[in-house]
Amino acid sequence: MSKAMASNSTPNTSPTNLSKMEYYNIKALAIMRLCIGASCIFIPGPVFALCGYPLRTIELSTFARMIGARDLILGDLLYTAEDKTAADGGKREMRRALWGGMAADLFDAGVVVAAVSGGYLRKGPGSFFIGGVMVAVGQAVWGLKALR
């Protein structure tokens, strides 16, 4: 394969000194947040039913859409944080977006643990939500480590 073709098929990760795997991990986290956010906004009932938590009232759907809006915004912030024209390639903004998303996720985990402990949420859906949080936090930690 020629050098021109190789340079077109791979992302320019040189400004941030990220490997392809690290770069795609951060982009995958952003896309995951965008998809989860959009699905919570547009189809909250099926999404939460899939998690074992059916939304029986319009009020619960409203809260689900608020969660979706937050994830959509955090995903967009992370997806667009890379700035190849900045001296550091946008590393600072990418770190800020990762920290913001991780803080929201860890807060969510605390709320879920409190809800399960208080008997307001069954263990099944609680475990599902905590599992999702752990995946997102793991990806964010990996991204933060790569952006040091």
VENDAUR-V945477 format. One record per residue. RES is the residue in one small letter. SS is DSSP state (A for helix, B for strand, O for the rest). PSI is psi in degrees with one decimal (999 if undefined). Layout:
res = {RES | RES}
ss = {SS | SS}
psi = {PSI | PSI}
//
This chain:
res = {m | s | k | a | m | a | s | n | s | t | p | n | t | s | p | t | n | l | s | k | m | e | y | y | n | i | k | a | l | a | i | m | r | l | c | i | g | a | s | c | i | f | i | p | g | p | v | f | a | l | c | g | y | p | l | r | t | i | e | l | s | t | f | a | r | m | i | g | a | r | d | l | i | l | g | d | l | l | y | t | a | e | d | k | t | a | a | d | g | g | k | r | e | m | r | r | a | l | w | g | g | m | a | a | d | l | f | d | a | g | v | v | v | a | a | v | s | g | g | y | l | r | k | g | p | g | s | f | f | i | g | g | v | m | v | a | v | g | q | a | v | w | g | l | k | a | l | r}
ss = {O | O | A | A | A | A | A | A | A | O | O | O | O | A | A | A | O | O | O | A | A | A | A | A | A | A | A | A | A | A | A | A | A | A | A | A | A | A | A | A | A | A | O | A | A | A | A | A | A | A | O | O | O | O | O | O | O | A | A | A | A | A | A | A | A | A | A | A | A | A | A | A | A | A | A | A | A | A | A | O | O | O | O | O | O | O | O | O | O | O | A | A | A | A | A | A | A | A | A | A | A | A | A | A | A | A | A | A | A | A | A | A | A | A | A | A | A | O | O | O | O | O | A | A | A | A | A | A | A | A | A | A | A | A | A | A | A | A | A | A | A | A | A | A | A | A | O | O}
psi = {139.0 | 161.6 | -35.8 | -43.0 | -40.4 | -39.3 | -29.2 | -25.0 | -8.2 | 148.3 | 152.5 | 95.2 | 5.6 | -36.3 | -30.3 | -0.5 | 39.9 | 145.6 | 166.4 | -42.8 | -43.5 | -42.0 | -48.9 | -27.4 | -45.8 | -43.1 | -38.0 | -40.0 | -43.0 | -45.5 | -38.4 | -45.5 | -42.3 | -44.6 | -44.1 | -44.1 | -47.3 | -40.8 | -35.5 | -29.7 | -48.9 | -30.9 | 61.6 | -35.6 | -56.8 | -35.1 | -48.6 | -29.5 | -36.9 | -32.7 | 0.1 | 19.5 | 83.4 | 138.6 | 105.7 | -15.0 | 160.3 | -28.6 | -42.9 | -36.1 | -34.7 | -44.4 | -37.7 | -40.7 | -33.8 | -41.8 | -42.3 | -41.1 | -41.8 | -46.2 | -36.3 | -43.7 | -44.7 | -38.5 | -42.5 | -41.0 | -44.6 | -41.1 | -36.6 | 4.4 | -28.4 | 131.5 | 98.4 | -13.5 | -15.7 | 154.7 | -36.6 | 8.5 | 11.4 | 11.9 | -42.4 | -46.4 | -34.9 | -41.4 | -43.5 | -42.7 | -39.8 | -44.4 | -42.0 | -45.7 | -40.6 | -39.0 | -43.4 | -42.2 | -44.1 | -35.2 | -44.0 | -42.2 | -42.6 | -41.1 | -42.4 | -43.5 | -43.9 | -40.1 | -41.0 | -43.6 | -36.2 | -3.9 | 13.9 | -14.2 | 133.3 | 157.5 | -34.4 | -59.8 | -36.1 | -43.2 | -38.4 | -46.9 | -43.9 | -39.2 | -43.1 | -40.1 | -42.7 | -37.8 | -47.9 | -41.8 | -41.2 | -43.9 | -39.7 | -41.4 | -43.4 | -44.4 | -42.3 | -39.6 | -39.9 | -28.7 | 7.0 | 999}
//
